[in-house]
């Protein structure tokens, strides 16, 4: 499966966050980082990856 640039950015953020903090970012943290207004957007990215 080929990832879109946005999906690559999302995956890189989650991976980097986990390396730095030892845990996955919360939905609130992901929304704040990417400017998402809905948890559903986060869920969609996670399901895709």
DSSP file (Angstrom, degrees, kcal/mol; ACC not computed):
  #  RESIDUE AA STRUCTURE BP1 BP2  ACC     N-H-->O    O-->H-N    N-H-->O    O-->H-N    TCO  KAPPA ALPHA  PHI   PSI    X-CA   Y-CA   Z-CA
    1    1 A X              0   0    0      0, 0.0     2,-0.5     0, 0.0     0, 0.0   0.000 360.0 360.0 360.0 130.3    0.0    0.0    0.0
    2    2 A X        -     0   0    0      1,-0.0     2,-0.3     0, 0.0     0, 0.0  -0.770 360.0-138.1 -92.3 131.6    1.4    3.4   -1.0
    3    3 A X        -     0   0    0     -2,-0.5     2,-0.1     1,-0.1    46,-0.0  -0.639  11.3-125.8 -90.5 145.6    0.9    6.2    1.6
    4    4 A X     >  -     0   0    0     -2,-0.3     4,-2.5     1,-0.1     5,-0.2  -0.394  33.5-103.2 -76.4 163.8   -0.1    9.7    0.7
    5    5 A X  H  > S+     0   0    0      1,-0.2     4,-2.2     2,-0.2     5,-0.1   0.881 124.1  50.8 -56.6 -38.3    2.1   12.6    1.9
    6    6 A X  H  > S+     0   0    0      2,-0.2     4,-2.4     1,-0.2    -1,-0.2   0.898 109.9  49.3 -66.9 -39.7   -0.4   13.3    4.7
    7    7 A X  H  > S+     0   0    0      2,-0.2     4,-2.7     1,-0.2    -2,-0.2   0.900 110.4  50.8 -65.9 -40.0   -0.4    9.7    5.8
    8    8 A X  H  X S+     0   0    0     -4,-2.5     4,-2.6     2,-0.2    -2,-0.2   0.909 110.8  49.0 -62.1 -42.2    3.4    9.6    5.9
    9    9 A X  H  X S+     0   0    0     -4,-2.2     4,-2.3    -5,-0.2    -2,-0.2   0.908 111.6  49.2 -63.3 -42.8    3.4   12.8    8.0
   10   10 A X  H  X S+     0   0    0     -4,-2.4     4,-2.4     2,-0.2    -2,-0.2   0.942 113.1  46.4 -61.5 -49.3    0.9   11.3   10.4
   11   11 A X  H  X S+     0   0    0     -4,-2.7     4,-2.6     1,-0.2     5,-0.2   0.899 112.0  50.9 -61.9 -42.4    2.8    8.1   10.7
   12   12 A X  H  X S+     0   0    0     -4,-2.6     4,-2.7    -5,-0.2     5,-0.2   0.904 110.2  50.1 -62.9 -41.5    6.1   10.0   11.2
   13   13 A X  H  X S+     0   0    0     -4,-2.3     4,-2.8     2,-0.2    -2,-0.2   0.946 112.8  45.2 -62.4 -49.0    4.5   12.1   14.0
   14   14 A X  H  X S+     0   0    0     -4,-2.4     4,-2.4     2,-0.2    -2,-0.2   0.919 115.5  47.6 -62.5 -43.7    3.1    9.1   15.9
   15   15 A X  H  X S+     0   0    0     -4,-2.6     4,-2.1    -5,-0.2    -2,-0.2   0.929 114.1  45.9 -63.0 -46.7    6.4    7.2   15.5
   16   16 A X  H  X S+     0   0    0     -4,-2.7     4,-2.4    -5,-0.2    -2,-0.2   0.905 112.0  52.0 -63.4 -42.4    8.5   10.2   16.6
   17   17 A X  H  X S+     0   0    0     -4,-2.8     4,-3.0    -5,-0.2     6,-0.4   0.919 109.6  49.3 -60.4 -44.6    6.2   10.9   19.5
   18   18 A X  H  X S+     0   0    0     -4,-2.4     4,-2.0     1,-0.2    -1,-0.2   0.880 110.8  50.1 -64.9 -37.8    6.4    7.3   20.7
   19   19 A X  H  < S+     0   0    0     -4,-2.1    -1,-0.2    -5,-0.2    -2,-0.2   0.908 117.3  40.9 -63.6 -41.7   10.2    7.4   20.5
   20   20 A X  H  < S+     0   0    0     -4,-2.4    -2,-0.2    -5,-0.1    -1,-0.2   0.881 130.4  23.0 -74.9 -40.2   10.3   10.6   22.5
   21   21 A X  H  < S-     0   0    0     -4,-3.0    -3,-0.2     2,-0.3    -2,-0.2   0.548  93.5-124.5-111.0 -10.7    7.7    9.9   25.1
   22   22 A X  S  < S+     0   0    0     -4,-2.0     2,-0.3    -5,-0.4    -4,-0.2   0.658  84.3  68.2  75.3  14.7    7.4    6.1   25.3
   23   23 A X  S    S-     0   0    0     -6,-0.4    -2,-0.3    -5,-0.0    -1,-0.2  -0.970  90.1 -90.3-154.7 164.1    3.7    6.1   24.6
   24   24 A X        -     0   0    0     -2,-0.3     2,-0.1     1,-0.1    -9,-0.1  -0.499  48.9-103.8 -76.4 148.7    1.3    6.9   21.8
   25   25 A X        -     0   0    0     -2,-0.2    -1,-0.1   -11,-0.1     2,-0.0  -0.405  37.7-112.2 -68.9 150.2    0.0   10.4   21.5
   26   26 A X     >  -     0   0    0      1,-0.1     4,-2.4    -2,-0.1     5,-0.2  -0.309  27.3-107.1 -74.0 165.3   -3.6   11.0   22.7
   27   27 A X  H  > S+     0   0    0      1,-0.2     4,-2.8     2,-0.2     5,-0.2   0.896 123.0  54.0 -59.5 -39.6   -6.3   11.9   20.2
   28   28 A X  H  > S+     0   0    0      1,-0.2     4,-2.5     2,-0.2    -1,-0.2   0.909 108.4  48.6 -61.7 -42.0   -6.2   15.4   21.6
   29   29 A X  H  > S+     0   0    0      2,-0.2     4,-2.3     1,-0.2    -2,-0.2   0.900 112.7  47.5 -65.9 -40.8   -2.5   15.7   21.0
   30   30 A X  H  X S+     0   0    0     -4,-2.4     4,-2.4     2,-0.2     6,-0.3   0.933 112.2  49.7 -65.1 -45.6   -2.8   14.4   17.5
   31   31 A X  H  X>S+     0   0    0     -4,-2.8     4,-1.7     1,-0.2     5,-1.2   0.919 112.3  48.2 -58.9 -44.2   -5.7   16.8   16.8
   32   32 A X  H  <5S+     0   0    0     -4,-2.5    -1,-0.2     1,-0.2    -2,-0.2   0.905 111.9  49.4 -64.1 -41.8   -3.7   19.8   18.2
   33   33 A X  H  <5S+     0   0    0     -4,-2.3    -2,-0.2     1,-0.2    -1,-0.2   0.913 123.0  30.0 -65.0 -43.2   -0.6   18.9   16.1
   34   34 A X  H  <5S-     0   0    0     -4,-2.4    -1,-0.2    -5,-0.2    -2,-0.2   0.528 106.1-117.0 -97.0  -6.9   -2.4   18.5   12.8
   35   35 A X  T  <5 +     0   0    0     -4,-1.7    -3,-0.2    -5,-0.3    -4,-0.1   0.733  55.5 162.2  77.3  21.2   -5.2   21.0   13.4
   36   36 A X      < -     0   0    0     -5,-1.2    -1,-0.2    -6,-0.3     3,-0.1  -0.471  29.4-162.4 -72.0 146.5   -7.9   18.3   13.1
   37   37 A X        +     0   0    0     -2,-0.1     2,-0.4     1,-0.1    -1,-0.1   0.409  69.7  55.3-106.5  -0.7  -11.3   19.3   14.6
   38   38 A X    >>  -     0   0    0      1,-0.1     4,-1.0    -7,-0.1     3,-0.7  -0.994  65.0-144.2-139.1 137.2  -12.7   15.8   14.9
   39   39 A X  H 3> S+     0   0    0     -2,-0.4     4,-2.5     1,-0.2     5,-0.2   0.790 102.3  69.4 -63.8 -26.8  -11.6   12.6   16.5
   40   40 A X  H 3> S+     0   0    0      1,-0.2     4,-2.4     2,-0.2    -1,-0.2   0.852  93.4  55.6 -61.5 -34.1  -13.1   10.8   13.6
   41   41 A X  H <> S+     0   0    0     -3,-0.7     4,-2.1     2,-0.2    -1,-0.2   0.924 108.4  47.6 -63.6 -43.6  -10.3   12.2   11.4
   42   42 A X  H  X S+     0   0    0     -4,-1.0     4,-2.6     1,-0.2    -2,-0.2   0.934 111.5  50.9 -61.4 -46.4   -7.7   10.6   13.7
   43   43 A X  H  X S+     0   0    0     -4,-2.5     4,-2.6     1,-0.2     5,-0.2   0.890 107.7  53.3 -59.0 -41.4   -9.6    7.3   13.7
   44   44 A X  H  X S+     0   0    0     -4,-2.4     4,-2.0     2,-0.2    -1,-0.2   0.926 110.4  46.5 -61.2 -45.9   -9.7    7.3    9.9
   45   45 A X  H  X S+     0   0    0     -4,-2.1     4,-2.1     1,-0.2    -2,-0.2   0.926 112.8  49.8 -62.1 -44.8   -5.9    7.8    9.7
   46   46 A X  H  < S+     0   0    0     -4,-2.6    -2,-0.2     1,-0.2    -1,-0.2   0.903 111.0  48.6 -63.3 -41.4   -5.3    5.1   12.2
   47   47 A X  H  < S+     0   0    0     -4,-2.6    -1,-0.2     1,-0.2    -2,-0.2   0.889 110.6  51.9 -64.8 -38.6   -7.5    2.6   10.5
   48   48 A X  H  <        0   0    0     -4,-2.0    -1,-0.2     1,-0.3    -2,-0.2   0.884 360.0 360.0 -65.6 -38.9   -5.8    3.4    7.1
   49   49 A X     <        0   0    0     -4,-2.1    -1,-0.3    -5,-0.2    -2,-0.2   0.468 360.0 360.0 -82.8 360.0   -2.4    2.8    8.6
